[in-house]
Amino acid sequence: MSMWNKRASDDDHPRAEQRRPASPAEVMQAPPPPPARSAADTQRRPAAIGQSMVVKGEILSREDLSIDGEMEGKLDVGQNRLTIGPNAKIRASIRAREVEIYGAVHGNVEASDRIILRKNSRLTGDLKMASVVIEDGAFFKGSIDITQPQTAKTAAAPASGQPSSVSASTSG
């Protein structure tokens, strides 16, 4: 039997049916749509600027943001959370609700809630926030201005008339 002739065993082969060409109706059928994402799913995942990205200019975000690349300019995430990854090199003024730093930042940082400097992070600049956490092994050079948390500003004054105290903590 030549190699161009069909062998009789090909018709009997269990895979023969799998090799049939798709019908036009099967070809035109669209794949099922991706599952719908709930608002909770999109809120849990921050937008990301990857390790190989370099951004120069201004970033305004209305969602949580994670940066592990390089950035120079102004960074404003409003009332959202900002995470500076371990490979990040940031030269910018920063404003957010909460800032967690693992990498290097050169610039002033303002947070309505708190700023967290993780072990091996480096920050040169002034901090303004309601609370701060500086882990052992973090480098910080600048000034610290502790403000009242936003929730305390909108709450009624204590009955004693004394302002509530806010303290900075250093954890190790």
HELIX and SHEET records of a PDB file:
HELIX    1   1 SER A    9  ASP A   12  1                                   4    
HELIX    2   2 PRO A   24  MET A   28  1                                   5    
HELIX    3   3 ALA A   39  ARG A   44  1                                   6    
HELIX    4   4 GLN A  150  THR A  154  1                                   5    
SHEET    1   A 6 ALA A  47  ILE A  49  0                                        
SHEET    2   A 6 LEU A  65  ILE A  67  1                                        
SHEET    3   A 6 ARG A  81  ILE A  84  1                                        
SHEET    4   A 6 LYS A  89  ILE A 101  1                                        
SHEET    5   A 6 GLU A  70  ASP A  76  1                                        
SHEET    6   A 6 VAL A  54  LEU A  60  1                                        
SHEET    1   B 7 ALA A  47  ILE A  49  0                                        
SHEET    2   B 7 LEU A  65  ILE A  67  1                                        
SHEET    3   B 7 ARG A  81  ILE A  84  1                                        
SHEET    4   B 7 LYS A  89  ILE A 101  1                                        
SHEET    5   B 7 ALA A 104  HIS A 106  1                                        
SHEET    6   B 7 ARG A 122  THR A 124  1                                        
SHEET    7   B 7 PHE A 139  LYS A 141  1                                        
SHEET    1   C 7 ALA A  47  ILE A  49  0                                        
SHEET    2   C 7 LEU A  65  ILE A  67  1                                        
SHEET    3   C 7 ARG A  81  ILE A  84  1                                        
SHEET    4   C 7 LYS A  89  ILE A 101  1                                        
SHEET    5   C 7 VAL A 109  LEU A 117  1                                        
SHEET    6   C 7 LEU A 127  MET A 129  1                                        
SHEET    7   C 7 ILE A 144  ILE A 146  1                                        
SHEET    1   D 6 ALA A  47  ILE A  49  0                                        
SHEET    2   D 6 LEU A  65  ILE A  67  1                                        
SHEET    3   D 6 ARG A  81  ILE A  84  1                                        
SHEET    4   D 6 LYS A  89  ILE A 101  1                                        
SHEET    5   D 6 VAL A 109  LEU A 117  1                                        
SHEET    6   D 6 SER A 131  ILE A 134  1                                        
END                                                                             
